[in-house]
Amino acid sequence: MAEKRDYYEVLGVGKGASGDEIKKAFRKMSKKYHPDLHPGDKEAEEHFKEVNEAYQVLSDDEKRQRYDQFGHAGVDGNGFGGAGGFGGFDMGDIGDIFGGFGDIFGFGGSRSRRNGPRRGSDLSQYINLSFEEAAFGCKKKINISKNETCSDCGGSGAKAGTQPVTCLNCNGSGQVQQRRQTMFGFSNVITECPICHGKGKVIKDPCPSCRGTGNVKQNKTVEVNIPAGIDSDQVMRISGAGNAGTGGGPSGDLQLYIRVKPHDIFRRDGYDVNVSIPITFVQAALGATLKVPTIHGIVEYDIPEGTQTNTRFRLRGKGIPILHGRGNGDEYVTVTVEVPKNLNSNQKELLRKFDENVDYVKKNSFMNKVKNIFKNDA
């Protein structure tokens, strides 16, 4: 079995990384290796599992503290283990040599608890939303494939009418003692029972529906309430919608990675919305009442005469609803003056006459400055 990589290395962060940095790195790496983006790629799938495992530890303050102190052994329940032991030796092996002293300190109890309740694993999936669905929230039905507790055996793995029996090889302890040669000579070593694989129970007559696993793969439709104001790259956690646990343990969670499709005219900036509206030269010069599109509907807005191109107006409360909060962001409207093309001769002549009788303040001011700069060149 390949040695586990350092969790900080897996997420690409330093040991002093903050919780937010770890969460940001997790989102980046999970998106990179997500199975939906690499169908059939076993290597990407393994990387994705590795990233999730690293995040489960480093995002939990207690687990992270144990990991920083004892390495993988502090969180995997197998005693003090992992690389970087004493003088290059695996501390997990040394713990086994001395009878599993990791159990004394509370890190090696998983072997004797294999037949106890265990939480199911989490599932993850991308969900695509329209701009409006993300802004105002919606209900979505998504199809997932998940492990469910086998209804025929109730999760025991044994055929209906039978029960798992105590393993005679380990007498139900899940562990056996072996004599092994080590660097210190021959010692008695406590290892996982090879017959029951640490569970303490064996199934003589497996359930035909789940083949003794206690769980069966099923396709499920889950209805999800998407909250108003959610945005791309955010993650929703649906408690208990993941894979079923074993031994009566709770189900894992379903993690939904949000992707919002771009809108044709609106652009989101946090909870604010930006929109650009073309106006005519006449509207800009004389002022006008514009019909402005917002995500809440059409509103009227009066622009003053002499409005310049790229002028920006603010519509309070016409933006995105605040996620899990009150109120909305704002909408910012940028007007751009459209210069007409393909004018006929009469239109051109009218514009020339108009231009001769208009006082352009900024243009005249600029030209005066130019004359002052180059007056010695005249």
Sine and cosine of phi, psi and omega as CSV:
sin_phi,cos_phi,sin_psi,cos_psi,sin_omega,cos_omega
0.00,0.00,0.75,-0.67,-0.05,-1.00
-0.92,0.40,0.59,-0.81,0.01,-1.00
-0.94,0.35,0.65,-0.76,-0.01,-1.00
-0.92,0.38,0.61,-0.79,0.07,-1.00
-0.99,0.16,0.39,-0.92,0.07,-1.00
-0.87,0.50,0.73,-0.68,-0.08,-1.00
-0.89,0.46,-0.60,0.80,0.04,-1.00
-0.90,0.43,-0.63,0.78,0.03,-1.00
-0.91,0.42,-0.63,0.78,-0.01,-1.00
-0.86,0.51,-0.68,0.73,-0.03,-1.00
-1.00,0.04,-0.17,0.99,0.04,-1.00
0.96,0.29,0.59,0.81,0.01,-1.00
-0.80,-0.61,0.30,-0.95,0.06,-1.00
-0.99,0.10,0.23,-0.97,-0.04,-1.00
-0.92,0.39,-0.36,0.93,0.02,-1.00
-1.00,-0.05,0.22,0.98,-0.07,-1.00
-0.89,0.45,0.62,-0.79,0.04,-1.00
-0.98,0.22,0.18,-0.98,0.03,-1.00
-0.87,0.50,-0.65,0.76,0.01,-1.00
-0.92,0.40,-0.62,0.78,0.03,-1.00
-0.91,0.42,-0.63,0.78,0.02,-1.00
-0.92,0.40,-0.67,0.74,0.01,-1.00
-0.90,0.43,-0.66,0.75,0.01,-1.00
-0.90,0.43,-0.67,0.74,0.02,-1.00
-0.91,0.41,-0.61,0.79,0.02,-1.00
-0.89,0.46,-0.70,0.71,0.01,-1.00
-0.87,0.49,-0.67,0.74,-0.03,-1.00
-0.90,0.43,-0.73,0.68,-0.06,-1.00
-0.96,0.29,-0.59,0.81,0.00,-1.00
-0.93,0.37,-0.58,0.81,0.06,-1.00
-0.92,0.38,-0.59,0.81,-0.04,-1.00
-0.91,0.42,-0.62,0.78,-0.11,-0.99
-0.95,-0.33,0.16,0.99,-0.10,-1.00
-0.86,0.51,0.72,-0.69,-0.03,-1.00
-0.83,0.56,-0.48,0.88,0.02,-1.00
-0.89,0.45,-0.47,0.88,-0.01,-1.00
-1.00,-0.02,-0.21,0.98,-0.02,-1.00
-0.71,-0.70,0.88,0.47,-0.04,-1.00
-0.86,0.51,0.77,-0.64,0.05,-1.00
0.99,0.16,-0.01,1.00,-0.03,-1.00
-1.00,-0.02,0.98,-0.18,-0.05,-1.00
-0.90,0.43,-0.58,0.81,-0.02,-1.00
-0.91,0.41,-0.68,0.74,0.05,-1.00
-0.90,0.44,-0.62,0.79,0.01,-1.00
-0.89,0.46,-0.65,0.76,0.02,-1.00
-0.92,0.40,-0.65,0.76,0.04,-1.00
-0.88,0.47,-0.65,0.76,-0.01,-1.00
-0.89,0.46,-0.68,0.73,0.04,-1.00
-0.89,0.45,-0.64,0.77,0.00,-1.00
-0.89,0.45,-0.67,0.74,0.02,-1.00
-0.90,0.44,-0.70,0.71,0.01,-1.00
-0.89,0.46,-0.66,0.75,0.01,-1.00
-0.89,0.45,-0.68,0.73,0.01,-1.00
-0.89,0.46,-0.67,0.74,-0.04,-1.00
-0.93,0.37,-0.62,0.78,0.00,-1.00
-0.85,0.52,-0.53,0.85,0.00,-1.00
-0.99,0.10,-0.78,0.62,-0.13,-0.99
-0.96,0.28,-0.32,0.95,0.03,-1.00
-1.00,0.07,-0.14,0.99,0.01,-1.00
-0.96,-0.27,0.89,-0.45,-0.11,-0.99
-0.84,0.54,-0.67,0.74,-0.03,-1.00
-0.93,0.38,-0.72,0.69,0.02,-1.00
-0.90,0.43,-0.63,0.78,-0.01,-1.00
-0.90,0.44,-0.64,0.77,0.02,-1.00
-0.89,0.46,-0.68,0.73,0.04,-1.00
-0.91,0.42,-0.64,0.77,0.00,-1.00
-0.91,0.42,-0.67,0.74,0.01,-1.00
-0.88,0.47,-0.52,0.85,-0.06,-1.00
-1.00,0.06,-0.65,0.76,-0.13,-0.99
-0.87,-0.49,-0.01,1.00,-0.04,-1.00
0.97,0.24,-0.44,-0.90,-0.04,-1.00
-0.88,0.47,-0.48,0.88,-0.03,-1.00
-0.90,0.44,-0.47,0.88,-0.02,-1.00
-0.94,0.33,-0.26,0.96,-0.07,-1.00
-0.80,-0.60,-0.19,0.98,-0.04,-1.00
-0.99,-0.14,-0.01,1.00,0.10,-1.00
0.97,0.25,0.29,0.96,-0.05,-1.00
-0.91,-0.42,0.47,0.88,0.00,-1.00
1.00,0.03,-0.10,-1.00,0.04,-1.00
-0.98,0.22,0.94,-0.34,-0.07,-1.00
-0.67,-0.74,-0.15,-0.99,0.06,-1.00
0.99,-0.12,0.20,-0.98,0.00,-1.00
-0.93,0.36,0.29,-0.96,0.06,-1.00
0.99,0.15,0.53,0.85,0.05,-1.00
-0.98,0.18,-0.49,-0.87,-0.02,-1.00
-0.99,0.11,0.89,-0.45,0.10,-1.00
0.88,0.48,0.40,0.91,0.04,-1.00
1.00,-0.05,-0.07,1.00,0.03,-1.00
-0.99,0.15,0.48,-0.88,0.06,-1.00
-0.98,0.19,0.91,-0.42,-0.03,-1.00
-0.88,0.48,-0.42,0.91,0.04,-1.00
-0.90,0.44,-0.66,0.75,0.04,-1.00
-0.91,0.42,-0.67,0.74,0.00,-1.00
-0.89,0.45,-0.62,0.78,0.04,-1.00
-0.88,0.47,-0.66,0.75,0.03,-1.00
-0.90,0.44,-0.64,0.77,-0.04,-1.00
-0.85,0.52,-0.63,0.78,-0.02,-1.00
-1.00,-0.10,0.45,0.89,0.15,-0.99
1.00,0.09,0.37,0.93,0.09,-1.00
0.96,0.27,0.80,0.61,-0.04,-1.00
-0.92,0.40,-0.15,0.99,0.08,-1.00
-0.88,0.48,-0.51,0.86,0.00,-1.00
-0.90,0.43,-0.53,0.85,-0.04,-1.00
-0.89,0.45,-0.59,0.81,-0.04,-1.00
-1.00,-0.06,0.12,0.99,0.13,-0.99
1.00,0.03,0.22,0.97,-0.03,-1.00
-0.94,-0.34,0.00,1.00,-0.09,-1.00
-0.84,-0.55,0.35,0.94,-0.11,-0.99
-0.99,0.11,-0.08,1.00,-0.13,-0.99
-0.92,0.39,-0.47,0.88,-0.03,-1.00
-0.89,0.45,-0.65,0.76,-0.05,-1.00
-0.99,0.13,-0.10,0.99,-0.01,-1.00
-0.92,-0.40,0.27,0.96,-0.03,-1.00
-0.87,0.49,-0.49,0.87,-0.03,-1.00
-1.00,-0.02,0.09,1.00,0.04,-1.00
-1.00,0.04,0.00,-1.00,0.00,-1.00
-0.89,0.45,0.69,-0.72,0.05,-1.00
-0.72,-0.69,0.72,-0.69,-0.02,-1.00
-0.93,0.38,0.61,-0.79,0.04,-1.00
-0.96,0.29,0.33,-0.94,-0.02,-1.00
-0.98,0.22,0.39,-0.92,0.03,-1.00
-0.98,0.18,0.43,-0.90,0.14,-0.99
-0.91,-0.41,0.41,-0.91,0.04,-1.00
-0.65,-0.76,0.52,-0.86,-0.05,-1.00
-0.34,-0.94,0.56,-0.83,0.09,-1.00
-0.99,0.11,0.53,-0.85,0.09,-1.00
-0.70,-0.71,0.79,-0.61,-0.03,-1.00
-1.00,-0.08,0.73,-0.68,0.00,-1.00
-0.80,-0.59,0.52,-0.86,0.15,-0.99
-0.97,0.24,0.23,-0.97,0.01,-1.00
-0.84,0.54,-0.71,0.70,-0.03,-1.00
-0.93,0.36,-0.62,0.79,0.01,-1.00
-0.88,0.47,-0.65,0.76,0.02,-1.00
-0.94,0.35,-0.61,0.79,-0.05,-1.00
-0.93,0.36,-0.72,0.69,-0.14,-0.99
-0.96,-0.28,-0.06,1.00,-0.04,-1.00
0.98,0.18,0.33,-0.94,-0.03,-1.00
-0.19,-0.98,0.06,-1.00,0.14,-0.99
-0.95,-0.32,0.72,-0.69,-0.01,-1.00
-0.78,-0.62,0.66,-0.75,0.13,-0.99
-0.97,-0.23,0.82,-0.57,0.00,-1.00
-0.83,-0.55,0.56,-0.83,0.01,-1.00
-0.99,-0.17,0.77,-0.64,0.02,-1.00
-0.74,-0.67,0.44,-0.90,0.11,-0.99
-0.95,-0.32,0.87,-0.50,-0.11,-0.99
-0.61,-0.79,0.33,-0.94,0.09,-1.00
-0.99,0.14,0.79,-0.61,0.07,-1.00
-0.89,-0.45,0.49,-0.87,0.06,-1.00
-0.88,0.48,0.77,-0.64,-0.03,-1.00
-0.88,0.47,0.83,-0.56,-0.03,-1.00
-0.96,0.27,-0.40,0.92,-0.04,-1.00
-0.97,0.26,-0.61,0.79,-0.05,-1.00
-0.93,-0.37,-0.03,1.00,0.00,-1.00
0.93,0.37,0.30,0.95,0.03,-1.00
1.00,-0.06,-0.04,1.00,-0.02,-1.00
-0.97,0.24,-0.41,0.91,-0.05,-1.00
1.00,0.06,-0.18,0.98,-0.02,-1.00
-1.00,-0.10,0.53,-0.85,0.02,-1.00
-0.84,0.54,0.58,-0.82,0.01,-1.00
-0.78,0.63,0.74,-0.68,-0.02,-1.00
1.00,-0.06,-0.12,0.99,0.02,-1.00
-0.84,-0.54,0.17,-0.98,0.02,-1.00
-0.67,-0.74,0.47,-0.88,0.13,-0.99
-0.86,0.51,0.55,-0.83,-0.03,-1.00
-0.92,-0.40,0.36,-0.93,0.00,-1.00
-0.89,0.46,0.72,-0.70,0.01,-1.00
-0.94,0.35,0.84,-0.54,-0.02,-1.00
-0.97,0.25,-0.37,0.93,-0.04,-1.00
-0.94,0.34,-0.58,0.82,-0.03,-1.00
-0.88,-0.48,0.05,1.00,-0.03,-1.00
0.85,0.53,0.54,0.84,0.08,-1.00
1.00,0.08,0.00,1.00,-0.03,-1.00
-0.99,0.15,-0.38,0.93,-0.06,-1.00
0.99,0.13,-0.03,1.00,-0.04,-1.00
-0.73,-0.68,0.51,-0.86,0.08,-1.00
-0.75,-0.66,0.41,-0.91,0.00,-1.00
-0.98,-0.21,0.76,-0.65,0.01,-1.00
-0.81,-0.59,0.47,-0.88,0.06,-1.00
-0.99,-0.10,0.86,-0.50,-0.10,-0.99
-0.73,-0.69,0.60,-0.80,0.06,-1.00
-0.99,0.12,0.77,-0.64,-0.01,-1.00
-0.79,-0.61,-0.06,-1.00,0.02,-1.00
-0.91,0.41,-0.27,0.96,0.01,-1.00
-0.98,-0.19,0.09,1.00,-0.07,-1.00
0.95,-0.31,-0.35,-0.94,0.02,-1.00
-0.99,0.13,0.72,-0.69,0.02,-1.00
-0.62,-0.78,0.41,-0.91,0.10,-1.00
-0.99,0.13,0.80,-0.60,-0.08,-1.00
-0.88,-0.48,0.73,-0.68,0.05,-1.00
-1.00,0.00,0.85,-0.53,-0.01,-1.00
-0.76,-0.66,0.19,-0.98,0.04,-1.00
-0.93,0.36,0.65,-0.76,0.01,-1.00
-0.90,0.43,0.81,-0.58,-0.04,-1.00
-0.96,0.27,-0.24,0.97,-0.03,-1.00
-1.00,0.09,-0.76,0.65,-0.05,-1.00
-0.98,-0.21,-0.03,1.00,0.00,-1.00
0.84,0.55,0.66,0.75,0.11,-0.99
1.00,0.08,-0.02,1.00,-0.06,-1.00
-0.99,0.11,-0.41,0.91,-0.04,-1.00
0.99,0.14,-0.11,0.99,0.00,-1.00
-0.76,-0.64,0.50,-0.87,0.09,-1.00
-0.78,-0.63,0.51,-0.86,0.00,-1.00
-0.96,-0.27,0.92,-0.39,-0.01,-1.00
-0.99,0.15,-0.55,0.83,-0.04,-1.00
-0.80,-0.60,1.00,0.01,-0.10,-0.99
-0.91,0.42,0.49,-0.87,0.09,-1.00
-0.92,0.40,0.79,-0.61,-0.04,-1.00
-0.93,0.37,-0.39,0.92,-0.05,-1.00
-0.96,0.26,-0.66,0.75,-0.04,-1.00
-0.93,-0.37,0.01,1.00,0.01,-1.00
0.85,0.53,0.55,0.84,0.10,-0.99
1.00,0.02,-0.03,1.00,-0.05,-1.00
-0.99,0.12,-0.40,0.91,-0.05,-1.00
1.00,0.03,-0.19,0.98,0.00,-1.00
-0.77,-0.64,0.48,-0.88,0.07,-1.00
-0.77,-0.63,0.58,-0.82,0.02,-1.00
-0.98,0.19,0.79,-0.61,-0.01,-1.00
-0.67,-0.74,0.51,-0.86,0.11,-0.99
-1.00,0.00,0.79,-0.61,-0.06,-1.00
-0.81,-0.58,0.53,-0.85,0.13,-0.99
-0.96,-0.28,0.85,-0.53,-0.04,-1.00
-0.92,-0.40,0.78,-0.63,0.07,-1.00
-1.00,-0.06,0.81,-0.59,-0.10,-0.99
-0.88,-0.48,0.72,-0.70,0.10,-0.99
-1.00,-0.02,0.94,-0.34,0.01,-1.00
-1.00,0.09,0.85,-0.53,-0.04,-1.00
-0.97,0.25,0.53,-0.85,0.04,-1.00
-0.90,0.44,0.68,-0.73,0.06,-1.00
1.00,-0.10,-0.01,1.00,-0.01,-1.00
-0.94,0.35,0.43,-0.90,-0.09,-1.00
-0.71,-0.71,0.19,-0.98,0.02,-1.00
-0.84,0.54,0.53,-0.84,0.06,-1.00
0.96,0.28,0.03,1.00,0.14,-0.99
-1.00,0.09,0.38,-0.92,-0.07,-1.00
-0.85,-0.52,0.79,-0.62,0.12,-0.99
-0.98,-0.18,0.71,-0.70,0.04,-1.00
-0.94,-0.34,0.88,-0.48,0.03,-1.00
-0.98,-0.18,0.96,-0.27,-0.09,-1.00
-0.90,0.44,0.74,-0.67,0.10,-1.00
0.98,0.22,0.11,0.99,-0.03,-1.00
-0.99,-0.12,0.13,0.99,0.01,-1.00
-1.00,0.01,-0.37,-0.93,-0.02,-1.00
-0.93,0.38,0.56,-0.83,0.00,-1.00
-0.91,0.42,0.53,-0.85,0.08,-1.00
-0.98,0.20,0.02,-1.00,0.04,-1.00
-0.85,-0.52,0.43,-0.90,0.02,-1.00
0.89,0.45,0.46,0.89,-0.01,-1.00
1.00,0.07,0.12,0.99,0.01,-1.00
-0.96,0.30,0.33,-0.94,-0.03,-1.00
-0.96,0.29,0.35,-0.94,0.06,-1.00
-0.96,0.27,0.40,-0.91,0.09,-1.00
-0.97,0.25,-0.14,-0.99,-0.04,-1.00
-0.95,-0.32,0.27,-0.96,0.11,-0.99
-0.94,-0.33,0.83,-0.55,0.01,-1.00
-0.96,-0.26,0.84,-0.54,-0.02,-1.00
-0.96,-0.30,0.85,-0.52,0.02,-1.00
-1.00,-0.07,0.86,-0.51,-0.14,-0.99
-1.00,0.08,0.73,-0.69,0.14,-0.99
-0.77,-0.64,0.85,-0.53,-0.05,-1.00
-0.96,-0.28,0.78,-0.63,0.00,-1.00
-0.96,0.29,0.59,-0.81,0.05,-1.00
-0.90,0.43,0.47,-0.88,0.02,-1.00
-0.99,-0.12,0.40,-0.91,-0.03,-1.00
-0.92,0.39,-0.59,0.81,-0.06,-1.00
-0.82,-0.58,-0.41,0.91,-0.03,-1.00
-1.00,-0.08,0.55,-0.83,0.11,-0.99
-0.78,-0.63,0.78,-0.63,-0.07,-1.00
-1.00,0.00,0.64,-0.77,0.09,-1.00
-0.69,-0.73,1.00,-0.01,-0.13,-0.99
0.92,0.38,-0.86,-0.50,0.06,-1.00
-0.98,-0.19,0.05,1.00,0.06,-1.00
-1.00,-0.08,0.39,-0.92,0.02,-1.00
-0.84,-0.54,0.70,-0.72,0.06,-1.00
-0.92,-0.38,0.64,-0.77,0.06,-1.00
-0.58,-0.82,0.62,-0.79,0.03,-1.00
-0.93,-0.37,0.77,-0.64,-0.07,-1.00
-0.85,-0.53,0.82,-0.58,0.09,-1.00
-0.98,0.19,0.67,-0.74,0.08,-1.00
-0.78,-0.62,0.30,-0.95,-0.01,-1.00
-0.99,0.10,0.26,-0.97,0.04,-1.00
-0.88,0.48,-0.64,0.77,0.00,-1.00
-0.90,0.44,-0.68,0.74,0.03,-1.00
-0.88,0.47,-0.66,0.75,0.00,-1.00
-0.92,0.40,-0.64,0.76,-0.06,-1.00
-0.96,0.27,-0.67,0.74,-0.10,-0.99
-0.99,-0.13,-0.20,0.98,-0.14,-0.99
0.99,0.10,0.36,-0.93,-0.05,-1.00
-0.22,-0.98,0.32,-0.95,0.14,-0.99
-0.99,-0.14,0.91,-0.42,-0.05,-1.00
-1.00,-0.10,0.57,-0.82,0.18,-0.98
-1.00,-0.07,0.95,-0.32,-0.14,-0.99
-0.98,-0.22,0.82,-0.58,0.07,-1.00
-0.97,0.23,0.70,-0.71,0.15,-0.99
-0.75,-0.66,0.22,-0.98,0.02,-1.00
-0.93,0.36,-0.23,0.97,0.02,-1.00
-0.99,-0.13,-0.01,1.00,-0.02,-1.00
0.81,-0.59,-0.02,-1.00,0.00,-1.00
-0.99,0.14,0.73,-0.68,0.09,-1.00
-0.79,-0.61,0.38,-0.92,0.04,-1.00
-0.99,-0.16,0.63,-0.78,-0.01,-1.00
-0.62,-0.78,0.77,-0.64,-0.03,-1.00
-1.00,-0.03,0.87,-0.50,0.10,-0.99
-0.99,-0.14,0.62,-0.79,-0.05,-1.00
-0.97,0.23,0.31,-0.95,0.06,-1.00
-0.93,0.38,0.52,-0.86,-0.05,-1.00
0.99,0.17,0.29,0.96,0.03,-1.00
-0.90,0.43,0.76,-0.65,-0.03,-1.00
-1.00,-0.04,0.40,-0.92,0.04,-1.00
-0.89,0.45,0.54,-0.84,-0.03,-1.00
0.94,0.34,0.25,0.97,0.14,-0.99
-0.93,0.36,0.65,-0.76,-0.08,-1.00
-0.91,-0.42,0.76,-0.65,0.03,-1.00
-0.90,-0.44,0.45,-0.89,-0.03,-1.00
-0.91,-0.42,0.77,-0.64,0.10,-0.99
-0.93,-0.36,0.96,-0.27,-0.08,-1.00
-0.92,0.38,0.67,-0.74,0.10,-0.99
0.96,0.29,0.18,0.98,-0.02,-1.00
-0.98,-0.22,0.32,0.95,0.00,-1.00
-0.98,-0.19,-0.48,-0.88,-0.09,-1.00
-0.98,0.18,0.68,-0.73,0.12,-0.99
-0.86,0.51,0.61,-0.79,0.00,-1.00
-0.95,0.32,0.81,-0.59,-0.03,-1.00
-0.88,0.48,0.84,-0.55,0.01,-1.00
0.83,0.56,0.46,0.89,-0.01,-1.00
-0.67,-0.74,-0.36,-0.93,-0.02,-1.00
-0.87,-0.49,0.49,-0.87,0.08,-1.00
0.99,0.15,0.00,-1.00,-0.03,-1.00
-0.78,-0.62,0.27,-0.96,0.19,-0.98
-0.96,0.27,-0.21,-0.98,-0.02,-1.00
-0.92,-0.38,0.25,-0.97,0.14,-0.99
-0.93,-0.37,0.70,-0.71,0.04,-1.00
-0.93,-0.38,0.83,-0.56,-0.07,-1.00
-0.94,-0.33,0.85,-0.53,0.06,-1.00
-0.95,-0.31,0.83,-0.55,0.01,-1.00
-0.99,-0.14,0.69,-0.73,0.06,-1.00
-0.85,-0.53,0.77,-0.64,-0.02,-1.00
-0.99,0.16,0.84,-0.54,-0.01,-1.00
-1.00,0.04,0.83,-0.55,0.04,-1.00
-1.00,0.06,0.82,-0.57,-0.05,-1.00
-0.93,0.37,0.53,-0.85,0.03,-1.00
-0.89,-0.46,0.23,-0.97,0.10,-0.99
0.82,0.57,0.72,0.70,0.03,-1.00
-0.96,0.29,0.55,-0.83,0.09,-1.00
-1.00,0.09,0.06,-1.00,-0.10,-1.00
-0.89,0.45,-0.65,0.76,0.00,-1.00
-0.90,0.44,-0.66,0.75,0.01,-1.00
-0.91,0.41,-0.65,0.76,0.02,-1.00
-0.89,0.45,-0.68,0.74,-0.01,-1.00
-0.90,0.44,-0.65,0.76,0.04,-1.00
-0.89,0.46,-0.64,0.77,0.01,-1.00
-0.93,0.38,-0.62,0.78,0.02,-1.00
-0.88,0.47,-0.72,0.70,0.01,-1.00
-0.89,0.45,-0.64,0.77,0.03,-1.00
-0.89,0.45,-0.69,0.73,-0.06,-1.00
-0.90,0.44,-0.57,0.82,-0.03,-1.00
-0.93,0.36,-0.37,0.93,-0.09,-1.00
-0.94,-0.34,0.24,0.97,-0.01,-1.00
-0.93,-0.37,0.67,-0.74,0.05,-1.00
-0.99,-0.11,0.95,-0.32,0.01,-1.00
-1.00,-0.03,0.97,-0.26,-0.11,-0.99
-0.91,0.42,-0.79,0.62,-0.05,-1.00
-0.92,0.39,-0.65,0.76,0.00,-1.00
-0.89,0.45,-0.73,0.68,-0.02,-1.00
-0.90,0.43,-0.64,0.76,0.03,-1.00
-0.89,0.46,-0.68,0.73,0.00,-1.00
-0.90,0.44,-0.70,0.72,-0.03,-1.00
-0.91,0.42,-0.59,0.81,0.06,-1.00
-0.89,0.46,-0.65,0.76,0.04,-1.00
-0.90,0.43,-0.63,0.78,0.03,-1.00
-0.89,0.45,-0.68,0.74,-0.01,-1.00
-0.89,0.46,-0.63,0.78,0.00,-1.00
-0.92,0.39,-0.59,0.81,0.00,-1.00
-0.93,0.37,-0.65,0.76,-0.11,-0.99
-0.95,-0.32,0.39,0.92,-0.04,-1.00
-0.91,0.42,-0.48,0.88,0.01,-1.00
-0.97,0.24,-0.24,0.97,0.01,-1.00
-1.00,-0.01,-0.13,0.99,-0.06,-1.00
-0.95,0.32,0.00,0.00,0.00,0.00
